[in-house]
Amino acid sequence: MTITLIVPFYNSEKWLERCLDSINAQTVPFDALIFIDDGSTDKSREIVSSYFFDKEWAIYENEKNCGVGYSRNVGLKAAKTDYVTFLDADDELTPNACREMRKAIEKHPEAKIIQFNHWRKYDGVEQLGMKYKESTAFITLDAMPERPLAWYAVWNKVYKLDLLKQNGIWFDPMDWGEDELFNLRTILANGSMRCERTATCIRHFDNKQSLNHIKRDHSHVMALMEKLKELAKTCDPVGKSIIADEIDNLQFVMNNLRRSLHE
């Protein structure tokens, strides 16, 4: 069983060493590393090139800034391992991240999507992202209304590559919401997701240019809602119900945005 780590970066020189050091500090290494330079104009590519990795690795370069979704697709197309996982350039891995992914895959070989816990770091203070109850350790489609926190993220999961390629699942070129859409397609195609308590990622909130700090506007929410409506047309009743729930959540977000404009 082999795993590729995919890391897109764009003008990330302030945070890349933290990210790369965590990759090199893995107690069990990944089988392959794929970095995608999304048109950086700073020293990001130079920093990545200066590192020595003891496994197969490569840097791909976009001719211009195309966005994180496009860059992840470049990594997916290049990956040749059994599984893939993702890391943002301003975050880092826990030292045992790859080891825990391998343990979970070996323990649950039937699981094609496995979600892990994560730490959140605000101003140097770490907080555990979520806690799973045993009853929610295995999420099936009919239990999706009780899905765990951060189910929409890709930086806390490992995916069976065949599941993605056989179902034609890629990231949409969107300014916001591409992770959620990607995961919905993946979970709908597979029917379930395994959740593990172990944390594999440390999320940092010191990059003011990241999506964590970008203010959502109506166009972002509307674009995702339209994509979800298109996806619902291809789903069975259970899938339609899940997507309807997501659209209701987005409508709530939209209403809050409208209220904020009038305050």
C-alpha positions as CSV (number, residue, x, y, z in Angstrom):
1,M,0.0,0.0,0.0
2,T,1.5,3.3,-1.1
3,I,0.6,7.0,-0.4
4,T,1.3,10.2,-2.3
5,L,1.2,13.6,-0.5
6,I,0.1,16.4,-2.8
7,V,1.2,20.0,-1.8
8,P,0.2,23.0,-4.0
9,F,1.8,26.3,-3.1
10,Y,1.5,29.9,-4.2
11,N,3.7,32.7,-2.8
12,S,4.1,30.7,0.4
13,E,7.7,31.6,1.3
14,K,6.7,32.7,4.8
15,W,5.2,29.3,5.8
16,L,6.8,26.7,3.5
17,E,9.7,25.7,5.7
18,R,7.3,24.9,8.5
19,C,5.3,22.7,6.1
20,L,8.4,21.0,4.5
21,D,10.1,20.4,7.9
22,S,7.0,18.5,9.0
23,I,7.2,16.3,5.9
24,N,10.8,15.5,6.5
25,A,10.1,14.8,10.2
26,Q,7.6,12.0,9.5
27,T,8.4,8.9,11.5
28,V,7.2,6.8,8.5
29,P,7.7,8.6,5.1
30,F,5.2,9.0,2.3
31,D,6.0,6.9,-0.9
32,A,5.9,9.9,-3.2
33,L,5.7,13.7,-2.8
34,I,4.2,16.0,-5.5
35,F,4.6,19.8,-5.2
36,I,2.7,22.2,-7.5
37,D,4.0,25.7,-7.9
38,D,0.9,27.7,-8.8
39,G,2.7,30.6,-10.5
40,S,4.6,31.9,-7.5
41,T,6.4,35.2,-7.8
42,D,8.4,34.9,-4.6
43,K,11.0,32.4,-3.4
44,S,8.6,29.5,-2.8
45,R,9.9,27.3,-5.6
46,E,13.5,28.0,-4.6
47,I,12.7,26.9,-1.0
48,V,11.1,23.6,-2.1
49,S,14.0,22.9,-4.4
50,S,16.5,23.4,-1.6
51,Y,15.0,20.6,0.5
52,F,16.2,17.0,0.3
53,F,13.5,14.3,0.5
54,D,14.5,10.6,0.8
55,K,11.5,9.4,-1.4
56,E,10.4,10.0,-4.9
57,W,9.3,13.7,-5.4
58,A,8.6,16.2,-8.1
59,I,7.7,19.8,-8.6
60,Y,5.2,20.7,-11.3
61,E,4.8,24.3,-12.4
62,N,1.6,26.1,-13.6
63,E,2.3,28.8,-16.2
64,K,0.1,31.2,-14.2
65,N,-1.8,31.3,-11.0
66,C,-4.7,28.9,-11.6
67,G,-6.0,28.2,-8.1
68,V,-5.7,25.4,-5.6
69,G,-8.3,23.2,-7.2
70,Y,-6.5,23.2,-10.6
71,S,-3.1,22.6,-8.8
72,R,-4.5,19.6,-6.9
73,N,-5.8,18.2,-10.2
74,V,-2.2,18.4,-11.6
75,G,-1.1,16.4,-8.6
76,L,-3.9,13.8,-8.9
77,K,-3.1,13.3,-12.6
78,A,0.6,12.7,-11.8
79,A,0.0,10.4,-8.8
80,K,0.6,6.7,-9.3
81,T,0.2,5.3,-5.7
82,D,-2.7,3.5,-4.2
83,Y,-3.8,6.4,-2.0
84,V,-3.4,10.2,-2.1
85,T,-3.7,12.9,0.6
86,F,-3.3,16.7,0.6
87,L,-1.5,19.3,2.6
88,D,-1.8,23.1,2.3
89,A,1.5,25.0,2.2
90,D,0.8,27.1,5.3
91,D,-0.1,24.1,7.4
92,E,2.0,21.2,8.8
93,L,1.7,17.5,9.5
94,T,1.9,15.8,12.9
95,P,5.1,13.7,13.1
96,N,3.1,10.4,12.9
97,A,0.7,11.5,10.2
98,C,1.8,9.1,7.5
99,R,2.2,6.2,10.0
100,E,-1.4,6.8,11.3
101,M,-2.7,6.8,7.7
102,R,-1.0,3.5,7.0
103,K,-2.3,2.0,10.2
104,A,-5.9,3.1,9.4
105,I,-5.7,1.7,5.9
106,E,-4.3,-1.6,7.1
107,K,-7.0,-1.8,9.8
108,H,-9.8,-0.9,7.4
109,P,-8.8,-2.0,3.9
110,E,-12.5,-1.7,2.8
111,A,-12.5,2.1,3.5
112,K,-11.7,4.2,0.5
113,I,-12.1,7.6,2.3
114,I,-10.6,8.0,5.8
115,Q,-10.9,11.2,7.7
116,F,-8.6,12.1,10.6
117,N,-8.7,14.6,13.4
118,H,-6.7,17.8,13.3
119,W,-5.2,20.5,15.6
120,R,-6.0,24.2,15.1
121,K,-3.3,26.7,16.0
122,Y,-4.4,30.2,16.8
123,D,-1.6,32.7,18.0
124,G,0.5,29.8,19.1
125,V,-2.3,28.0,21.1
126,E,-3.3,24.5,19.8
127,Q,-6.8,23.2,20.0
128,L,-8.0,19.8,19.1
129,G,-10.3,20.1,16.1
130,M,-12.9,17.5,16.9
131,K,-13.7,14.4,19.0
132,Y,-15.4,11.3,17.5
133,K,-17.8,9.1,19.3
134,E,-17.5,5.4,18.6
135,S,-21.0,5.5,17.1
136,T,-19.9,8.0,14.5
137,A,-16.6,6.3,13.6
138,F,-18.1,5.0,10.3
139,I,-20.3,7.4,8.4
140,T,-22.6,6.0,5.8
141,L,-24.8,8.1,3.4
142,D,-27.9,7.7,5.4
143,A,-26.1,9.1,8.5
144,M,-24.6,12.1,6.7
145,P,-26.9,14.6,8.4
146,E,-24.8,13.9,11.5
147,R,-21.5,14.1,9.6
148,P,-18.5,15.3,11.7
149,L,-16.9,18.7,11.7
150,A,-14.6,19.5,8.8
151,W,-16.0,16.7,6.7
152,Y,-15.8,19.1,3.7
153,A,-12.0,19.5,4.0
154,V,-9.4,17.5,2.0
155,W,-6.4,18.2,4.1
156,N,-7.6,15.8,6.8
157,K,-8.3,12.8,4.6
158,V,-6.7,10.0,2.6
159,Y,-8.4,8.8,-0.6
160,K,-8.1,5.6,-2.6
161,L,-6.9,6.9,-5.9
162,D,-8.8,4.4,-8.0
163,L,-12.1,5.6,-6.5
164,L,-11.4,9.1,-7.8
165,K,-10.1,8.2,-11.2
166,Q,-12.8,5.5,-11.9
167,N,-15.5,8.0,-11.1
168,G,-14.0,11.0,-12.8
169,I,-13.7,13.0,-9.6
170,W,-11.6,16.2,-9.8
171,F,-11.6,19.6,-8.2
172,D,-13.7,22.3,-9.8
173,P,-11.9,25.7,-10.6
174,M,-13.7,27.7,-7.9
175,D,-12.8,30.6,-5.6
176,W,-14.6,28.9,-2.7
177,G,-16.2,25.6,-1.9
178,E,-14.2,23.3,-4.2
179,D,-13.3,21.0,-1.3
180,E,-16.9,20.5,-0.2
181,L,-17.9,19.7,-3.8
182,F,-15.0,17.3,-4.2
183,N,-15.9,15.5,-1.0
184,L,-19.6,15.3,-1.7
185,R,-18.8,13.6,-5.1
186,T,-16.4,11.2,-3.5
187,I,-18.6,10.2,-0.6
188,L,-21.7,9.8,-2.9
189,A,-19.6,7.6,-5.2
190,N,-18.3,5.5,-2.3
191,G,-21.3,5.5,0.0
192,S,-19.3,5.8,3.3
193,M,-16.4,7.5,5.0
194,R,-14.3,6.1,7.9
195,C,-13.4,8.6,10.7
196,E,-10.4,8.2,13.0
197,R,-9.7,10.0,16.2
198,T,-5.9,10.5,15.6
199,A,-4.8,14.0,14.4
200,T,-2.7,14.1,11.3
201,C,-2.7,17.8,10.4
202,I,-2.0,21.1,12.3
203,R,-4.0,23.9,10.8
204,H,-2.4,27.4,11.2
205,F,-4.4,30.6,11.0
206,D,-1.5,33.1,10.5
207,N,-1.8,33.4,6.7
208,K,-4.1,36.3,6.1
209,Q,-4.2,35.4,2.4
210,S,-5.6,31.9,2.9
211,L,-9.2,30.9,2.4
212,N,-9.7,30.9,6.2
213,H,-9.5,34.7,6.1
214,I,-11.1,35.5,2.7
215,K,-14.6,36.9,3.2
216,R,-17.3,35.0,1.4
217,D,-19.6,37.0,-0.8
218,H,-22.8,36.2,-2.6
219,S,-21.1,35.1,-5.8
220,H,-19.0,32.5,-3.9
221,V,-22.1,31.0,-2.3
222,M,-24.3,31.1,-5.4
223,A,-21.6,29.4,-7.5
224,L,-21.4,26.5,-5.0
225,M,-25.2,26.3,-4.8
226,E,-25.5,26.0,-8.6
227,K,-22.8,23.3,-8.7
228,L,-24.7,21.3,-6.0
229,K,-28.0,21.6,-7.9
230,E,-26.3,20.2,-11.0
231,L,-24.8,17.3,-8.9
232,A,-28.2,16.5,-7.4
233,K,-29.6,15.7,-10.9
234,T,-27.3,12.7,-11.1
235,C,-28.0,11.4,-7.6
236,D,-30.4,8.8,-6.1
237,P,-33.0,10.0,-3.4
238,V,-30.5,9.6,-0.6
239,G,-27.9,11.7,-2.4
240,K,-30.5,14.3,-3.3
241,S,-31.5,14.6,0.3
242,I,-27.9,15.2,1.4
243,I,-27.4,17.9,-1.2
244,A,-30.7,19.5,-0.3
245,D,-29.4,19.7,3.2
246,E,-26.2,21.4,2.0
247,I,-28.1,23.9,-0.1
248,D,-30.3,24.8,3.0
249,N,-27.1,25.4,4.9
250,L,-25.7,27.6,2.2
251,Q,-29.1,29.5,2.0
252,F,-28.6,30.2,5.7
253,V,-25.1,31.6,4.9
254,M,-26.6,33.7,2.1
255,N,-29.2,35.1,4.5
256,N,-26.5,36.1,7.0
257,L,-24.5,37.8,4.2
258,R,-27.5,39.8,3.2
259,R,-28.2,40.8,6.8
260,S,-24.6,41.9,7.2
261,L,-24.9,44.2,4.2
262,H,-27.7,46.1,5.8
263,E,-26.2,46.4,9.3
